[in-house]
Amino acid sequence: MTGAELTDEVREIVGRPGAAASGVITDARVTRWLNDAQAAIVEGCVGLHGMSFKNTDSLDTTAVLKYALADITVGDVSVSDAVCRIYDVWYLNGLETKKLNFLTTDEFDELYPDPTHSDIPLTIPSVWTRRGAYIEIMPIGVTAYYDKDLRFDGDRYARDLTTNDATVSDITGADEGLIAYGAWKAWGAIGGPKATLEELKWKRNWEDWLDDFRSQNDDLDEWDGKMFGDI
């Protein structure tokens, strides 16, 4: 379903059919709820097929500690909030290629409390951490290790739908969940005793759908890997 069709579906469920630019259940507000649902799906389901990416050409090693996530393009998406998670970081340089070890920020800071100090040896990067909107990589390489490709494996957020959008969600098979989330939020906005009961019902529908969708995605990953052979 397109973004416009999803919006219409939610408005029908709560008894507010037809396009609306004002009132409690506006098209713009429903679209915002649909986008909130897309973000919740990606955050709740690690490694969705259409959301996963491998990037090897956005960033190279330089004489800096941190690299902005906003500079990592993911397919044809290159907006500042596109990256959801980074799973792995690789240093690519022929036979010296290596996957960097991930450290929590506490572990990273304990190992490198003053990472840019001149006493820190400059060599091939070996560890990384994520701090806010940045990836930090240590050690900072010497000149011989500048301009080497960095590879990032991760997943991204779905692109936002816009009001009455004719495009579909980047997340395959998510229409039912997007509608359930939108209906949950719409009934909450309407308020009142009847709306509260409907709100709780659609909230449960959303939660049950998300659990099923997460489980289905895990199963699909296993089948894709031929773990159970062919039927």
trRosetta pair geometry for C-beta under 8 A, 3 or more apart (Angstrom, degrees):
i j d omega theta_ij theta_ji phi_ij phi_ji
1 5 4.1 -126 -172 93 99 125
1 6 5.1 127 115 -57 123 79
1 9 7.1 -1 -178 -19 162 138
1 168 6.7 132 79 -122 33 98
1 175 4.8 100 20 -126 111 130
2 5 4.7 96 51 7 76 102
2 6 7.0 -136 95 -5 40 86
2 165 6.4 -153 170 104 93 70
2 166 5.2 -34 -155 -157 144 36
2 167 6.3 118 -142 68 87 15
2 168 5.6 -83 -101 -76 48 69
3 6 5.7 -53 -148 35 32 113
3 7 6.4 35 153 -20 64 105
3 31 6.5 44 176 -122 115 99
3 34 6.7 143 -143 112 86 161
3 161 3.6 163 -111 -165 135 129
3 162 6.9 93 111 53 165 43
3 163 7.9 -157 134 -146 125 10
3 164 7.0 113 103 164 100 8
3 165 3.2 33 49 60 140 103
3 166 7.3 -49 38 -18 92 12
3 167 6.2 26 -9 65 109 64
3 168 7.3 -169 -34 -106 68 29
3 169 7.5 119 -76 -56 79 72
4 7 5.7 -54 -151 35 32 113
4 8 6.5 33 151 -19 65 105
4 164 4.5 40 -100 -153 104 55
4 165 6.0 -163 -36 57 78 41
4 166 6.3 0 -1 -83 122 50
5 8 5.6 -51 -148 36 34 113
5 9 6.4 39 152 -24 65 103
6 9 5.6 -52 -150 31 32 114
6 10 6.6 30 154 -17 64 103
6 30 7.9 176 117 148 83 112
6 34 5.7 92 123 -113 136 142
6 161 7.6 -20 52 179 136 175
6 169 7.9 63 -46 -35 155 110
6 175 6.6 -138 -97 -144 105 82
6 178 5.6 -26 -153 118 137 127
6 179 6.2 -133 -152 -76 83 80
6 182 7.0 139 159 -13 96 159
7 10 6.0 -55 -152 35 31 108
7 11 6.4 26 154 -15 65 110
7 27 5.4 47 177 -144 145 81
7 30 4.6 115 -136 106 86 133
7 31 6.0 -18 -87 -65 123 76
7 34 7.0 -77 -73 -32 76 141
7 163 7.6 69 -82 -149 162 59
7 164 6.8 -78 41 -81 154 52
7 182 7.7 -141 -111 -159 45 157
8 11 5.8 -61 -148 41 31 110
8 12 6.3 35 154 -23 67 105
8 17 7.3 37 -162 -143 79 75
9 12 5.7 -53 -150 33 30 112
9 13 6.6 33 153 -23 63 104
9 179 5.2 -51 115 -120 130 119
9 182 7.8 93 88 76 90 140
10 13 5.7 -53 -153 30 33 114
10 14 6.8 7 159 1 65 107
10 25 7.9 -157 124 -168 100 120
10 30 5.1 162 80 -149 141 125
10 33 7.5 147 -154 80 166 133
10 34 7.7 -130 -28 -63 148 101
10 179 5.9 -160 -72 -144 80 67
10 182 3.7 -68 -106 126 142 129
10 183 5.5 -149 -138 -65 80 67
10 186 5.7 153 168 -32 105 148
11 14 6.4 -67 -147 48 31 95
11 16 4.7 -89 -163 87 84 82
11 17 5.6 125 125 -103 103 35
11 18 7.2 -127 139 42 142 39
11 20 7.3 163 -128 7 140 115
11 25 6.0 144 -116 141 85 127
11 27 7.8 -31 -55 -89 138 67
11 30 6.5 -62 -53 -72 91 158
11 186 7.6 -157 -91 -137 45 155
12 15 7.7 37 -178 -72 31 24
12 16 8.0 -107 -65 59 19 48
12 17 5.2 42 -94 -89 67 95
13 179 7.3 125 -28 177 147 100
13 183 4.6 -47 107 -111 150 119
13 186 7.3 112 82 70 105 145
13 202 7.9 99 150 -95 141 138
14 25 6.1 177 89 -96 140 161
14 183 6.4 177 -48 -139 97 74
14 186 4.5 -117 -43 131 155 128
14 187 5.9 -156 -111 -70 113 70
14 190 6.3 -177 -172 -37 124 142
14 198 7.6 133 -112 136 78 148
16 20 6.7 -34 160 -20 112 148
16 23 7.5 -180 -156 124 135 143
16 24 7.8 -127 -94 71 161 91
16 25 4.4 112 79 70 163 140
16 186 7.7 -144 29 -176 128 127
19 27 5.7 -10 -151 -50 76 134
19 164 7.1 13 -120 -82 121 126
20 23 5.3 -52 177 40 135 123
20 25 6.4 72 61 95 150 69
20 26 5.0 -124 107 -120 96 54
20 27 5.9 159 58 -24 63 80
21 26 6.2 35 -160 -144 18 111
21 27 7.0 -24 -84 24 49 104
21 28 7.6 53 -138 -9 56 109
22 26 6.4 13 -89 -92 7 115
23 26 6.0 150 62 -64 75 78
24 29 7.8 -85 154 58 43 165
24 189 5.2 158 172 140 105 109
24 190 6.0 117 123 -93 151 58
25 29 6.5 -129 -148 73 36 126
25 30 6.5 47 -174 -54 80 105
25 186 5.4 46 -115 -147 117 104
25 189 6.5 140 -76 90 76 134
25 190 7.1 -6 -46 -67 113 95
26 29 4.5 94 56 6 84 101
26 30 7.0 -150 92 -4 45 84
27 30 5.8 -55 -148 38 32 110
27 31 6.3 36 153 -22 66 106
27 163 5.1 90 125 -157 106 103
27 164 5.9 10 171 -45 144 89
28 31 5.7 -53 -150 34 30 114
28 32 6.7 34 151 -21 63 102
28 163 4.9 -31 -92 -89 66 132
29 32 5.6 -49 -153 31 35 113
29 33 6.7 35 150 -17 64 101
29 189 7.3 86 153 -105 143 170
30 33 5.6 -53 -153 35 36 112
30 34 6.5 40 148 -22 67 102
30 182 5.6 48 -158 -157 85 120
30 186 6.7 15 -101 -80 91 115
31 34 5.5 -50 -149 33 35 114
31 35 6.5 33 152 -16 65 104
31 161 5.7 -133 -156 101 95 100
31 162 6.6 19 -174 179 148 21
31 163 4.8 -116 -18 -88 159 60
31 164 7.8 -70 -69 -15 133 44
31 165 7.3 113 -129 -5 124 105
32 35 5.7 -56 -151 38 33 110
32 36 6.4 38 149 -21 66 103
33 36 5.4 -49 -148 34 36 115
33 37 6.4 40 151 -22 65 102
33 181 6.3 180 161 127 96 92
33 182 4.6 120 110 -114 126 69
33 185 4.4 -165 -128 64 135 152
33 186 7.1 -107 4 -48 173 79
34 37 5.6 -52 -153 33 33 114
34 38 6.7 38 148 -22 64 100
34 161 5.6 -28 105 46 128 135
34 169 7.9 -130 168 -81 109 117
34 178 5.2 38 -141 -170 85 110
34 181 7.4 129 -107 85 41 113
34 182 5.6 3 -70 -74 75 119
35 38 5.4 -43 -148 29 38 115
35 39 6.7 38 153 -16 64 101
35 158 8.0 -150 -139 87 66 104
35 160 4.8 13 -121 -133 132 85
35 161 6.0 -148 -69 36 90 81
36 39 5.9 -55 -154 36 33 111
36 40 6.4 32 150 -19 66 107
36 181 7.1 -158 90 155 92 132
36 185 7.6 92 64 -61 140 158
37 40 5.6 -55 -146 37 34 112
37 41 6.4 38 154 -24 66 103
37 174 7.9 154 133 161 109 119
37 177 6.5 165 175 132 121 88
37 178 4.9 141 104 -122 147 62
37 181 3.6 148 -98 73 123 159
37 182 6.7 -65 -28 -44 143 74
37 206 7.7 -111 -125 -142 111 121
38 41 5.8 -53 -151 30 30 113
38 42 6.7 25 155 -13 64 105
38 157 7.0 88 129 -176 102 86
38 158 4.1 -94 179 54 127 130
38 160 7.6 178 57 -106 148 48
38 161 7.6 147 -28 -6 145 98
38 169 6.1 -161 -101 -144 118 117
38 170 7.6 77 -156 43 128 91
38 171 6.1 -178 -137 -4 87 130
38 174 7.3 91 -107 131 71 156
38 178 7.0 18 -60 -102 75 108
39 42 6.0 -57 -150 38 32 107
39 43 6.1 26 156 -13 67 112
39 157 5.8 -5 -108 -139 76 117
39 158 7.5 -124 -65 37 49 90
40 43 5.8 -59 -142 44 30 109
40 44 5.8 18 161 -12 66 117
40 181 7.1 162 49 -117 140 149
40 210 7.4 -59 133 -111 106 141
41 44 6.0 -67 -142 45 23 102
41 45 5.9 -17 171 15 65 117
41 48 7.6 42 140 -58 96 153
41 158 7.6 22 66 -10 116 128
41 171 5.7 46 108 -137 147 168
41 174 5.9 11 -127 -134 169 137
41 177 6.3 101 -88 120 123 147
41 210 6.9 -140 -107 -122 70 97
41 213 7.1 -42 -143 114 103 149
42 45 6.7 -75 -129 54 20 84
42 48 6.5 -92 -118 13 67 134
42 51 5.6 171 -124 -137 106 162
42 84 5.2 -142 143 -81 122 162
42 155 6.6 -175 -167 135 102 120
42 156 7.5 -66 -153 107 146 35
42 157 5.3 -172 52 -115 167 56
42 158 6.3 -166 -46 -13 127 84
42 171 7.2 -127 -62 -83 85 127
43 84 6.5 -146 -81 -161 66 127
44 210 5.6 -4 118 -177 155 121
44 214 6.1 -86 138 -78 94 125
45 48 5.3 62 113 -59 113 103
45 210 7.7 -139 -47 -166 105 81
45 213 6.4 -67 -78 120 144 98
45 214 4.8 -146 -99 -105 91 77
45 217 5.3 80 -168 34 121 162
46 85 7.1 -17 -131 34 90 160
46 155 7.1 178 -159 7 54 151
47 51 7.8 163 -179 74 15 100
47 52 5.7 23 -152 -76 59 121
47 87 8.0 46 -80 -66 96 143
47 155 6.2 -138 -89 -59 32 137
47 217 7.3 151 87 154 83 120
47 221 6.7 39 119 -88 131 142
48 51 4.1 52 72 23 104 114
48 52 6.7 -172 77 -30 48 84
48 155 6.5 99 39 -149 78 138
48 171 6.5 -24 166 -130 157 91
48 217 6.0 -60 -104 -140 70 143
49 52 6.4 -59 -154 14 23 110
49 172 7.1 -23 64 29 113 127
49 217 7.7 -150 -17 -144 84 97
49 220 7.3 -66 -42 119 121 134
50 170 5.8 -177 136 160 127 82
50 171 6.4 177 67 -113 130 38
50 172 5.5 131 -20 -11 140 101
51 84 7.2 4 169 16 125 135
51 155 4.4 45 127 -167 100 102
51 156 5.4 -152 -168 55 79 64
51 157 7.5 21 -143 -94 117 9
51 158 6.9 -68 -96 -62 108 71
51 170 7.0 101 -81 127 79 117
51 171 7.0 5 -50 -96 112 82
52 153 7.8 -1 -172 -173 94 80
52 154 7.4 -174 -146 108 60 30
52 155 5.0 -44 -93 -96 54 86
53 74 4.3 -156 -12 -151 171 90
53 75 5.8 -119 -107 -29 123 86
53 152 7.9 18 104 103 97 89
53 153 7.5 -176 93 -145 52 44
53 154 6.2 -12 58 67 86 68
53 155 6.8 137 12 -111 78 33
53 156 6.0 35 -5 -18 126 112
54 151 6.7 -4 -175 -173 87 103
54 152 7.5 169 -153 85 43 49
54 153 5.3 -8 -106 -102 78 77
55 58 5.1 2 163 -1 127 115
55 72 5.6 133 80 -168 164 94
55 73 6.4 153 -127 70 135 62
55 74 6.5 -82 -57 -96 126 57
55 151 6.8 164 85 -153 50 54
55 152 4.8 -6 57 56 101 94
55 153 8.0 -173 23 -74 67 34
55 154 8.0 -25 10 29 105 96
56 92 6.6 41 -151 -19 106 161
56 149 5.5 28 179 171 82 133
56 150 7.8 -169 -142 92 49 35
56 151 4.6 -9 -101 -103 80 89
57 149 6.9 -35 -91 -134 45 117
58 71 5.9 145 163 138 112 76
58 72 4.8 127 96 -125 163 50
58 73 5.2 174 -92 19 123 80
58 150 7.9 -61 70 73 77 94
58 152 7.4 -35 44 20 122 123
59 67 5.3 62 -155 -161 156 141
59 71 6.0 88 -73 115 107 117
59 72 6.5 -45 -16 -86 116 80
59 149 8.0 108 88 -157 51 53
59 150 4.8 -29 94 51 96 121
59 152 7.5 54 35 -23 116 120
60 146 7.5 61 139 171 109 59
60 147 4.9 9 158 -142 142 39
60 148 6.1 141 -162 61 88 27
60 149 5.9 -52 -106 -94 77 37
60 150 6.4 170 -117 -2 21 88
61 91 7.0 34 -57 -133 129 98
61 125 6.6 -155 -115 -15 126 127
61 137 7.7 -108 -118 104 88 147
61 141 5.1 35 162 16 136 141
61 145 5.8 -44 110 141 154 82
61 146 5.7 -140 103 -133 92 35
61 147 6.7 -66 63 3 76 16
61 148 4.7 10 18 49 118 85
61 150 6.3 124 -53 -51 70 103
62 146 6.1 49 -119 -143 41 93
62 147 7.5 59 -84 -59 66 54
63 140 6.0 63 -154 175 52 120
63 141 7.5 -107 -92 65 56 71
63 146 6.6 -23 -44 -99 80 116
64 67 7.2 122 96 -67 118 69
64 140 7.0 -175 73 -126 11 118
65 115 5.4 97 -120 110 131 133
65 116 5.9 -80 -49 -66 127 101
65 136 5.5 -5 155 -146 88 92
65 137 7.1 176 -172 53 44 58
65 138 7.1 3 -140 -74 83 85
65 140 6.2 -62 -81 -73 61 114
66 131 7.3 -70 -120 53 130 113
66 134 4.2 14 -179 173 122 134
66 135 6.6 155 -155 79 69 41
66 136 4.7 -36 -95 -94 85 74
66 137 7.6 148 -100 14 35 71
67 71 6.6 -101 176 57 85 127
67 72 7.8 78 138 -50 111 101
67 134 6.4 141 67 -161 37 79
67 135 4.9 -20 60 62 95 95
67 136 7.8 173 17 -83 70 29
67 137 6.8 20 -3 -2 112 114
67 150 7.3 -139 -50 71 175 166
68 71 4.6 91 76 -4 94 103
68 72 7.9 -160 105 -11 59 81
68 133 6.3 7 -150 134 76 95
68 134 5.8 -46 -100 -103 46 78
69 72 5.7 -52 -162 22 48 114
69 80 7.6 88 95 -170 87 60
69 83 4.6 -120 -178 49 115 142
69 86 7.6 -131 -113 -41 107 121
69 133 5.1 -116 28 -174 111 66
69 134 6.6 -128 -18 -86 83 25
69 135 6.7 111 -69 -22 77 89
70 79 7.8 -58 -142 148 83 33
70 80 3.9 -12 -116 -126 113 76
70 133 6.6 18 -26 172 95 118
72 82 7.9 -143 89 76 82 111
72 83 5.8 47 75 -61 122 136
72 152 5.5 -33 -141 53 139 159
72 154 8.0 50 136 38 148 136
73 77 7.0 158 -166 82 71 48
73 78 4.1 -26 -115 -95 93 101
73 82 7.9 21 -144 72 40 156
74 77 5.0 -22 72 68 87 100
74 78 7.4 166 25 -80 61 53
74 82 5.2 -169 28 140 123 128
74 83 6.4 155 -40 -79 135 72
74 154 7.6 -80 -105 79 125 100
74 156 4.2 150 120 -61 163 144
75 156 7.5 -122 19 21 106 154
77 82 4.6 154 135 -132 115 140
77 156 6.0 136 79 162 143 157
77 159 6.0 -146 -109 -70 123 104
78 82 6.7 -68 -115 -9 13 154
79 82 4.9 121 59 -44 74 100
79 159 7.8 112 13 -118 135 84
80 133 7.6 0 176 -155 97 134
81 157 6.3 -12 131 29 86 145
82 156 4.7 -14 163 -153 82 116
82 157 5.9 -140 -150 42 37 88
82 159 8.0 -7 -114 -83 94 71
83 86 6.7 8 -179 -54 126 87
83 154 6.0 24 -151 115 97 148
83 155 8.0 116 -156 87 57 38
83 156 5.7 -57 -100 -107 35 76
83 157 7.7 3 58 -2 9 85
84 154 7.1 175 61 160 68 107
84 155 5.2 -31 55 96 114 85
84 156 5.7 149 -3 -139 90 17
84 157 5.2 127 -60 -51 102 73
85 154 5.2 -167 98 -158 58 97
85 155 5.4 23 47 43 92 89
86 89 6.6 26 162 -57 125 91
86 130 6.0 155 43 -74 118 130
86 135 6.4 2 28 -88 172 123
86 152 5.7 -60 -135 -164 110 104
86 153 7.2 104 -164 75 65 48
86 154 4.2 -55 -107 -82 45 131
87 153 4.8 -54 61 105 103 97
87 154 5.4 174 1 -94 76 56
87 155 7.7 62 -30 -12 106 82
88 99 5.8 -39 -170 -152 117 113
88 100 7.8 146 -174 51 69 75
88 102 7.7 -101 -112 -46 51 114
88 151 7.8 -4 111 109 95 94
88 152 7.6 165 87 -153 57 39
88 153 4.3 18 49 43 94 116
88 154 7.9 -159 33 -57 55 69
89 99 7.4 125 80 -162 46 65
89 100 4.7 -23 87 44 97 121
89 102 7.6 122 19 -79 98 84
89 128 4.6 26 44 14 147 165
89 135 6.5 143 -87 -172 145 141
89 137 6.9 -135 142 -96 153 113
89 150 6.5 -17 -168 -174 94 102
89 151 7.1 149 -162 80 44 59
89 152 5.9 -9 -107 -103 72 68
89 153 7.8 -144 -67 23 33 75
90 97 6.7 11 176 -172 108 92
90 98 7.1 178 -153 93 71 34
90 99 5.2 -43 -100 -102 80 61
90 100 6.8 -165 -98 -1 24 82
90 150 6.9 150 77 -164 57 52
90 151 3.7 -5 55 55 111 110
90 152 7.8 -146 24 -60 77 30
90 153 7.6 60 -13 -14 105 100
91 96 7.4 -53 117 127 110 89
91 97 6.5 -176 95 -142 65 48
91 98 5.4 5 53 55 102 78
91 100 6.2 89 -20 -51 96 99
91 124 6.4 133 132 -177 164 95
91 125 5.2 163 -74 62 137 104
91 148 6.4 37 -172 118 84 128
91 150 6.6 -26 -103 -108 51 68
91 151 8.0 -125 -43 20 11 85
92 97 5.2 10 -129 -116 47 103
92 148 6.2 -177 74 165 62 92
92 149 4.1 -23 61 76 123 101
92 150 7.0 -171 12 -90 94 17
92 151 5.5 85 -39 -24 119 107
93 96 4.4 -23 90 71 106 105
93 97 5.8 174 45 -68 51 62
93 124 7.8 -128 41 -128 145 115
93 145 7.2 -61 -72 -135 164 80
93 148 4.5 -26 -73 -147 110 135
93 149 7.6 172 -61 38 65 74
94 97 6.4 -171 74 -28 20 94
96 124 6.3 -131 173 -115 122 148
98 124 7.3 79 30 149 132 130
98 126 7.3 -19 109 -117 140 65
100 125 6.0 -31 -97 132 126 101
100 126 6.0 147 -132 169 81 22
100 127 5.8 152 -179 -113 99 14
100 128 4.6 70 122 -9 139 106
100 137 6.7 -66 -132 -134 167 98
101 126 6.4 5 20 153 98 75
101 127 4.9 -35 69 -107 87 77
101 128 7.5 160 78 23 40 69
102 127 7.5 132 -110 -160 11 74
102 128 6.0 -39 -107 72 58 82
102 129 6.9 109 -163 -95 67 54
103 107 4.0 -129 -172 94 103 115
103 108 4.3 140 101 -62 123 79
103 111 6.8 -67 -152 11 169 136
103 127 5.2 20 -9 -177 118 122
103 128 7.2 161 25 74 80 31
103 129 5.1 -57 76 -71 79 105
104 107 4.7 92 52 10 78 102
104 108 6.8 -141 93 -7 38 89
104 129 6.6 53 163 -129 12 118
105 108 5.4 -53 -142 38 33 115
105 109 6.1 30 159 -17 67 107
105 129 5.2 134 -85 167 56 143
105 130 7.8 -78 -61 74 96 46
105 131 5.5 101 -105 -91 122 96
106 109 6.0 -57 -145 39 27 106
106 110 6.3 28 155 -20 63 107
107 110 5.7 -55 -147 35 30 112
107 111 6.3 24 156 -14 65 108
107 129 7.6 169 68 -85 87 130
108 111 6.0 -62 -150 40 27 105
108 112 6.2 -33 170 39 66 100
108 127 6.7 179 -112 134 88 125
108 129 4.1 -76 -46 -23 153 147
108 136 6.6 102 175 88 151 126
108 138 7.3 140 -157 15 96 129
109 112 6.8 -77 -127 70 25 64
109 113 5.9 58 174 -101 68 58
110 113 6.9 10 -132 -61 19 89
111 127 7.0 24 89 63 157 166
111 138 7.6 166 108 85 115 147
112 115 4.0 46 158 -86 123 89
112 120 6.9 45 -136 -119 100 141
112 138 5.1 -131 -50 -118 161 172
114 117 4.2 40 127 -27 111 123
114 120 7.4 -161 98 -43 77 119
115 120 6.3 34 -163 -63 40 171
115 136 7.6 141 27 178 178 122
115 138 5.5 -105 -143 -96 121 129
115 140 7.3 113 158 -24 96 106
116 120 7.3 -103 -140 28 5 137
116 140 7.1 49 -110 -16 66 147
117 120 5.3 107 68 -14 78 98
120 138 7.8 -68 175 -156 140 113
120 139 6.3 -178 154 -135 107 106
120 140 7.4 77 106 27 125 97
121 139 6.2 -42 90 -134 72 162
122 139 6.0 -175 -129 147 34 122
122 140 5.8 -45 -124 90 89 77
122 141 6.2 73 178 169 88 18
122 142 4.1 113 122 -66 113 77
123 126 8.0 11 97 -24 103 109
123 139 5.2 57 47 66 75 140
123 141 6.8 -55 114 -124 16 57
123 142 6.4 14 -86 -9 34 101
123 145 7.3 75 172 -5 31 153
124 139 7.5 74 74 54 28 99
124 141 6.3 28 -108 -110 31 100
124 145 5.6 -170 -97 -114 61 153
125 128 7.4 41 168 -61 120 91
125 137 4.8 -4 -146 165 139 110
125 138 6.5 138 -138 101 80 15
125 139 6.2 -148 -102 54 49 50
125 140 7.7 24 -83 -97 90 20
125 141 6.0 -60 -35 -54 84 97
125 145 7.5 172 -11 152 79 139
126 138 7.1 -40 49 102 74 63
126 139 6.8 30 14 4 94 77
127 137 7.4 165 88 -150 47 52
127 138 5.5 -13 63 63 93 87
128 135 5.9 -4 -171 -178 119 99
128 136 6.5 158 -154 83 64 51
128 137 4.8 -18 -100 -99 92 72
128 138 7.6 166 -84 21 45 65
129 135 7.5 163 83 -156 36 57
129 136 5.2 -10 58 57 84 101
130 134 7.3 161 -156 88 57 46
130 135 5.7 -35 -101 -101 69 65
130 136 7.7 171 -97 16 19 77
131 134 5.5 -18 70 69 82 95
131 135 8.0 139 24 -109 70 18
131 136 5.7 24 9 -13 116 118
135 152 7.6 -134 -46 -106 165 124
137 140 7.7 109 99 -88 81 55
137 150 7.6 -105 -66 -119 164 139
141 144 7.5 -117 166 70 104 61
141 145 3.2 -114 -170 90 132 117
141 146 6.0 179 96 -61 119 53
141 148 7.4 132 -74 23 178 119
142 145 5.7 80 55 20 61 98
142 146 7.9 -93 113 -28 35 85
143 146 5.6 -34 -154 -2 42 117
145 148 5.8 -47 -173 -2 63 132
158 169 5.8 -2 -171 -169 150 85
158 170 4.0 -178 -136 46 90 112
158 171 5.2 -65 -76 -29 138 95
159 170 5.6 104 20 -33 82 128
161 165 4.5 -144 -169 28 84 150
161 167 6.9 -158 -120 74 81 94
161 169 6.8 -50 -55 -86 117 73
162 165 4.6 115 56 -71 67 109
169 174 5.5 -81 98 63 151 119
169 175 7.3 -178 20 -74 128 63
169 178 6.5 -164 -51 -55 153 151
171 174 4.0 28 108 -13 113 144
173 213 7.5 167 114 -130 107 105
174 177 5.0 -60 -167 48 73 113
174 178 5.5 76 134 -28 92 102
174 213 7.2 58 -108 -136 76 150
175 178 5.8 -59 -146 36 29 110
175 179 6.3 27 158 -18 66 107
176 179 5.9 -57 -151 36 28 110
176 180 6.4 28 153 -19 64 108
176 209 5.9 -158 117 -137 103 139
177 180 5.6 -54 -145 36 33 112
177 181 6.3 31 157 -17 67 105
177 206 6.6 89 -155 -139 71 68
177 209 4.5 -180 -96 131 85 134
177 210 6.2 102 -136 -71 127 69
177 213 6.1 -19 -57 -37 144 152
178 181 5.9 -55 -148 37 29 109
178 182 6.3 28 154 -17 64 110
179 182 5.7 -58 -147 40 30 111
179 183 6.2 29 157 -19 66 107
180 183 5.9 -55 -145 37 28 109
180 184 6.4 35 153 -24 63 105
180 202 5.7 -180 -166 -169 69 83
180 205 4.3 -140 -143 114 124 107
180 206 4.2 174 127 -77 112 71
180 209 5.5 149 29 6 159 148
181 184 5.6 -52 -151 32 31 116
181 185 6.5 21 156 -10 65 107
181 206 4.8 99 -77 -121 64 131
182 185 6.0 -61 -149 42 30 104
182 186 6.0 31 155 -23 67 111
183 186 5.5 -54 -139 37 31 114
183 187 6.3 29 163 -17 66 104
183 198 7.7 -97 161 158 100 102
183 202 4.2 -134 106 -141 103 151
183 205 7.6 0 71 65 126 138
184 187 6.5 -60 -153 36 23 104
184 188 6.6 21 151 -17 59 111
184 199 6.1 82 -158 -157 59 62
184 202 3.9 -158 -74 113 69 106
184 203 4.6 110 -136 -72 125 61
184 205 7.4 -161 -60 55 106 96
184 206 5.3 -46 -29 -20 145 137
185 188 5.5 -57 -151 37 34 115
185 189 6.4 35 153 -21 67 104
186 189 5.7 -54 -151 33 32 110
186 190 6.6 32 151 -21 65 103
187 190 5.6 -51 -147 32 36 113
187 195 4.7 177 -173 -169 81 82
187 196 7.6 169 149 -76 107 17
187 198 4.3 -146 -133 101 150 105
187 199 3.9 -159 105 -73 115 74
187 202 6.1 139 13 25 135 136
188 191 7.2 30 175 -67 35 61
188 195 7.4 163 -80 151 19 108
188 199 4.7 101 -66 -129 72 133
190 195 4.4 -153 90 -124 107 149
191 195 5.4 69 92 76 9 146
191 196 7.4 21 -154 -56 43 83
192 195 4.5 82 58 16 84 110
192 196 6.8 -143 92 -17 38 87
193 196 5.8 -54 -149 26 27 113
193 197 7.0 23 156 -14 61 101
194 197 6.0 -56 -159 33 35 109
194 198 6.5 29 149 -12 67 108
195 198 5.5 -57 -148 43 37 111
195 199 5.9 46 151 -29 69 104
196 199 5.4 -48 -145 31 31 117
196 200 6.6 30 156 -17 63 102
197 200 6.0 -54 -152 35 31 108
197 201 6.5 32 150 -20 64 107
198 201 5.5 -54 -147 36 35 114
198 202 6.2 24 159 -11 69 108
199 202 6.3 -62 -146 42 26 101
199 203 6.2 31 153 -24 63 108
200 203 5.5 -52 -144 34 30 116
200 204 6.6 31 155 -17 63 103
201 204 6.0 -58 -157 35 30 109
201 205 6.5 32 147 -21 65 106
202 205 5.1 -44 -144 34 41 118
202 206 6.4 46 154 -22 66 99
203 206 5.8 -51 -152 33 31 112
203 207 6.5 27 152 -15 64 107
204 207 5.7 -56 -144 39 33 109
204 208 6.1 30 158 -17 68 107
205 208 6.0 -57 -145 40 26 108
205 209 6.1 27 156 -20 63 110
206 209 5.8 -58 -148 37 27 111
206 210 6.3 25 157 -20 65 107
207 210 5.8 -53 -146 35 29 110
207 211 6.6 31 154 -19 62 104
208 211 5.8 -54 -151 35 32 112
208 212 6.4 28 153 -15 65 108
209 212 5.8 -60 -150 40 31 109
209 213 6.0 30 155 -20 68 110
210 213 5.6 -53 -141 38 30 112
210 214 6.2 33 158 -21 64 106
211 214 5.9 -56 -148 36 27 111
211 215 6.4 24 155 -16 63 109
212 215 5.8 -58 -148 39 30 110
212 216 6.1 31 154 -21 66 108
213 216 5.7 -52 -144 36 30 112
213 217 6.4 32 155 -21 63 105
214 217 5.9 -55 -151 33 29 111
214 218 6.7 30 152 -18 63 104
215 218 5.7 -54 -152 34 33 112
215 219 6.5 32 152 -18 66 105
216 219 5.7 -55 -150 37 33 111
216 220 6.3 35 153 -22 66 105
217 220 5.6 -51 -146 34 32 112
217 221 6.6 38 153 -22 63 101
218 221 5.8 -52 -155 29 32 113
218 222 6.9 30 150 -17 63 104
219 222 5.7 -57 -156 34 36 111
219 223 6.5 30 152 -15 69 105
220 223 5.7 -55 -146 39 35 108
220 224 6.2 41 154 -25 67 104
221 224 5.7 -52 -147 32 30 114
221 225 6.7 21 156 -12 61 108
222 225 6.0 -64 -155 40 31 106
222 227 4.8 -63 -174 32 82 135
222 228 6.9 50 144 -14 104 104
223 226 7.5 39 -180 -74 40 31
223 227 7.3 -85 -83 33 25 88
223 228 6.7 -38 -105 34 65 109
226 229 6.5 48 -177 -93 81 24
226 230 7.4 -20 -137 -52 96 68
